[in-house]
């Protein structure tokens, strides 16, 4: 498997492929990294760092938009997740930011369980409708790209950081969908209860009419 070098930007988050997130860049070493990546069209690596531990499996990112630039060099940017990687080692470098040698993490060859995908997407869309209403990003299999459906659903599924990290490390789409389905099935009663409480609050404490 071919290896490649990446500038590293450890964060307390898990980025999934094809997902976009906003980041505020304020440390000089990461300002230098981001400016270099934008100048040369490079990707950089985002790995979860938690309680001093750097997790080796992360996702490369590319800057897709700069939303604000400050006089002192700070940046507000939007990045998109590109490809998962496994960090093989950290490199000795003269750069102020860390770099590493990585290998792309690819999924196992398997037949996608269509019934599992349908059940998972159905309950995911139910949760999205309850929590976000009409502004939620619903899953639509007909408009999905070739990227894994689980990576589309994971960011809005209420997973903890540890659960997200475990998911991004899995090399089976069916396994990821199974984990998501179990998780969403477990949390949806709580989500429904919270939505009921929100409706009561919005109606000044009066219970909604029973229909």
C-alpha atoms as one frame of an Amber mdcrd trajectory, in Angstrom:
protein
   0.000   0.000   0.000   1.420   3.377  -1.012   2.188   5.824   1.765   2.023
   9.604   1.671   2.995  12.549   3.861   0.523  14.880   5.576   0.718  17.965
   7.706  -1.242  17.180  10.869  -3.883  19.242  12.639  -4.975  17.236  15.725
  -8.389  18.289  17.049 -10.940  17.134  19.603 -13.306  15.987  16.868 -13.770
  13.249  14.302 -14.064  14.301  10.664 -15.759  11.927   8.223 -15.149  11.738
   4.462 -17.296  14.114   2.398 -18.409  16.012   5.520 -17.863  19.775   5.813
 -17.111  21.550   9.092 -16.085  25.099  10.096 -12.743  25.602  11.869 -11.238
  28.702  13.473  -7.450  28.792  12.991  -5.567  30.871  15.531  -2.295  29.135
  16.447   0.636  30.384  14.301   1.818  26.844  13.427  -1.610  25.886  12.102
  -2.032  29.206  10.309   1.210  28.311   8.508  -0.074  24.801   7.732  -3.416
  26.003   6.352  -1.837  28.779   4.258   0.606  26.286   2.758  -2.187  23.809
   1.992  -4.263  26.521   0.320  -1.306  27.816  -1.703  -0.383  24.402  -3.094
  -3.790  22.689  -3.033  -2.694  20.174  -0.399  -4.687  18.088   2.034  -3.891
  17.994   5.742  -4.702  15.359   8.327  -7.241  15.692  11.130  -6.861  13.132
  13.909  -8.836  12.947  17.107  -6.798  13.929  20.160  -8.421  13.231  23.515
  -6.884  13.285  27.002  -3.432  13.560  25.473  -3.890  10.583  23.144  -3.561
  10.979  19.382  -5.632   8.395  17.523  -3.796   7.106  14.417  -6.868   6.723
  12.185  -8.082  10.077  10.917  -9.400  11.814   7.826  -7.594  14.118   5.454
  -9.186  17.511   4.833  -9.144  20.171   2.158 -10.033  23.861   2.552 -13.121
  24.579   0.451 -13.882  28.102   1.650 -12.353  30.918   3.689 -15.191  32.704
   5.476 -13.093  35.290   7.311  -9.515  36.542   7.463  -8.235  38.617  10.371
  -5.437  41.193  10.439  -3.377  39.060  12.835  -3.469  36.057  10.464  -6.305
  34.128  12.078  -8.692  32.387   9.697 -12.237  31.060   9.692 -12.411  28.270
   7.151 -14.689  25.497   5.919 -12.995  22.152   5.312 -14.234  18.992   3.649
 -13.266  15.479   4.665 -11.502  13.631   1.849 -10.069  10.182   2.664  -9.459
   8.106   5.760  -5.894   7.285   6.666  -3.879   5.376   9.225  -0.952   7.320
  10.648   2.107   5.085  10.416   4.603   7.382  12.105   5.423  10.986  12.900
   8.179  12.571  10.833  11.180  14.593  11.884  10.684  17.997  10.287  11.812
  21.608  10.442   8.176  22.729  10.196   6.508  24.250  13.244   3.566  21.854
  12.800   3.742  18.054  12.960   3.813  15.905   9.839   3.313  12.198   9.486
   3.528   9.291   7.087   0.116   7.774   6.425  -1.549   4.987   4.489  -5.060
   5.268   3.062  -7.612   3.190   4.978  -9.886   1.348   2.568 -13.029  -0.688
   3.140 -13.156  -4.456   2.798 -14.687  -5.809  -0.394 -18.228  -6.871   0.506
 -21.781  -6.869  -0.788 -23.788  -4.008   0.697 -26.786  -5.167   2.730 -29.560
  -3.175   1.047 -32.178  -4.085   3.663 -29.855  -2.910   6.446 -29.223   0.376
   4.609 -32.960   0.939   4.150 -33.757   0.287   7.824 -30.912   2.467   9.017
 -31.759   5.377   6.704 -35.447   5.195   7.671 -34.790   5.581  11.389 -32.053
   8.161  10.727 -34.466  10.332   8.736 -37.001   9.945  11.546 -34.474  11.278
  14.075 -33.441  14.116  11.738 -37.088  15.167  11.260 -37.690  15.159  15.024
 -34.552  17.105  15.911 -33.998  19.438  12.951 -37.359  19.584  11.207 -37.380
  20.814   7.628 -33.796  22.136   7.825 -32.315  18.721   8.568 -30.088  16.879
   6.120 -32.149  13.800   5.313 -30.557  10.749   3.748 -31.649  10.075   0.174
 -30.161   6.953  -1.378 -31.047   8.162  -4.883 -28.823  11.245  -4.605 -25.929
   9.682  -2.694 -22.466   9.580  -4.180 -20.291   6.479  -4.077 -19.107   7.410
  -0.585 -20.335   5.347   2.325 -23.849   6.151   3.521 -22.754   5.638   7.109
 -20.350   8.578   6.875 -23.225  10.817   5.738 -25.422   9.765   8.670 -22.814
   9.563  11.423 -22.266  13.317  12.101 -25.970  13.934  12.883 -26.680  10.700
  14.755 -25.800  11.822  18.285 -22.691   9.669  18.578 -20.075  10.354  21.234
 -16.492  11.078  20.185 -15.463   7.537  21.108 -18.314   6.106  19.038 -17.402
   8.299  16.065 -13.765   7.246  16.298 -14.727   3.577  16.460 -16.950   4.053
  13.407 -14.300   5.740  11.281 -11.864   2.926  12.081 -14.235   0.210  10.820
 -13.519  -1.171   7.353 -16.974  -2.665   6.752 -19.886  -0.487   5.620 -22.341
  -3.140   6.794 -20.758  -3.115  10.249 -20.965   0.685  10.420 -24.627   0.625
   9.379 -25.377  -2.035  12.007 -23.746   0.107  14.716 -25.694   3.183  13.590
 -28.985   1.276  13.435 -28.549  -0.054  16.974 -27.568   3.377  18.271 -30.440
   5.222  16.587 -32.955   2.588  17.711 -31.711   3.068  21.257 -31.919   6.867
  21.322 -35.121   7.529  19.389 -37.460   7.111  22.441 -35.427   9.828  24.209
 -35.544  12.035  21.124 -39.313  11.639  20.885 -39.714  12.452  24.566 -37.571
  15.576  24.185 -39.631  16.699  21.199 -42.818  16.269  23.238 -41.363  18.411
  26.027 -40.326  21.062  23.478 -43.863  21.177  22.100 -45.251  21.635  25.621
 -42.827  24.495  26.253 -43.662  26.137  22.929 -47.371  25.980  23.798 -46.799
  27.729  27.160 -47.143  24.552  29.139 -50.454  23.337  27.711 -50.450  19.722
  26.610 -50.992  19.290  22.886 -54.411  18.079  21.858 -54.798  14.332  21.463
 -55.784  13.447  17.920
